[in-house]
């Protein structure tokens, strides 16, 4: 997968081809009632979760860095994390462990890029 990402980046940057240079990345996170919504960019037409309807690997964290895994559901180019907007949650991370089980991919077949971001 690393080789494919590097090849795509070279095609986009060096050769000027109209391809997405990498996998989907979290463009923004917003609060939506009791849920968190993560919008991904460079998904080439939306996101998808393999091996089921639940996107895995998300953690909602409070100020003391107490993090809890939260399941997600794909909605186009976004992932909804039901109930993740609990009191005190200040950051969200994805794929943030030594050997995470991740099943979130863009329509281009590339996996979503791990992140840790503060939530406004």
C-alpha positions in Angstrom: 0.0 0.0 0.0 2.9 2.4 0.7 4.2 1.9 -2.8 0.8 2.6 -4.3 0.6 5.8 -2.3 4.0 6.9 -3.4 3.3 6.1 -7.1 0.0 8.1 -6.9 1.8 11.1 -5.3 4.4 11.0 -8.1 1.8 10.8 -10.8 0.0 13.8 -9.3 3.0 16.0 -8.3 5.7 15.1 -10.8 3.7 14.2 -13.9 0.7 16.5 -13.3 -1.9 13.7 -13.8 -5.4 14.3 -12.4 -5.3 11.6 -9.7 -5.8 11.9 -5.9 -2.3 11.9 -4.5 -3.0 10.0 -1.4 -5.8 8.4 0.7 -8.7 10.3 2.3 -7.8 12.7 5.1 -10.0 14.3 7.8 -10.8 17.8 6.3 -12.9 18.9 9.3 -14.7 17.7 12.4 -17.9 19.3 13.6 -20.3 18.7 16.5 -23.9 17.7 15.4 -26.1 17.4 18.5 -24.8 14.4 20.5 -22.7 13.2 17.5 -19.4 14.1 15.8 -19.2 14.3 12.0 -15.9 13.9 10.3 -15.7 15.0 6.7 -13.0 13.5 4.5 -11.3 15.0 1.5 -9.6 13.1 -1.4 -12.1 10.2 -1.0 -12.8 10.1 -4.8 -16.5 9.9 -4.4 -17.2 9.0 -0.8 -16.0 6.7 2.0 -16.7 3.0 2.6 -16.1 0.6 5.4 -15.0 -2.9 4.7 -16.2 -6.0 6.6 -19.4 -4.4 7.8 -21.4 -1.2 8.2 -19.4 0.1 11.1 -16.2 2.2 10.6 -13.7 1.3 13.3 -10.7 3.0 14.9 -12.1 6.3 16.1 -11.5 7.5 19.7 -13.1 10.5 21.3 -10.9 12.0 24.1 -11.4 14.4 26.9 -9.0 17.0 28.4 -7.3 14.5 30.6 -6.7 12.3 27.6 -9.2 9.7 28.6 -10.1 8.2 25.2 -13.0 5.9 24.3 -13.5 4.0 21.1 -16.6 5.1 19.2 -18.1 3.3 16.2 -18.9 5.3 13.0 -21.3 5.0 10.1 -20.4 6.2 6.6 -22.5 9.0 5.1 -21.1 9.9 1.7 -17.7 11.5 2.2 -18.3 11.8 6.0 -18.4 9.5 9.0 -21.0 10.0 11.8 -19.9 9.0 15.3 -23.2 8.6 17.2 -23.0 9.7 20.9 -19.3 10.7 20.6 -20.0 14.4 21.4 -20.3 13.7 25.1 -19.5 16.4 27.7 -15.8 17.2 27.9 -14.7 15.7 24.5 -12.0 18.0 23.1 -10.2 15.9 20.5 -10.8 13.0 18.1 -8.3 10.5 16.8 -8.4 7.8 14.2 -6.0 4.9 13.8 -4.1 6.0 16.9 -2.6 2.8 18.4 0.3 0.4 17.7 -1.6 -2.1 15.6 -5.1 -0.6 14.9 -7.8 -2.6 13.1 -9.0 -0.1 10.5 -11.6 -0.6 7.9 -12.3 2.9 6.5 -11.3 3.5 2.8 -12.1 6.0 0.1 -13.8 4.9 -3.1 -10.4 4.9 -4.7 -9.5 1.9 -2.5 -6.9 3.7 -0.4 -7.2 3.7 3.4 -8.1 6.8 5.4 -5.0 8.5 6.9 -4.7 8.3 10.7 -5.1 11.6 12.6 -5.4 13.3 15.9 -7.2 16.7 15.9 -8.7 19.1 18.4 -12.5 19.7 18.1 -13.6 23.3 18.2 
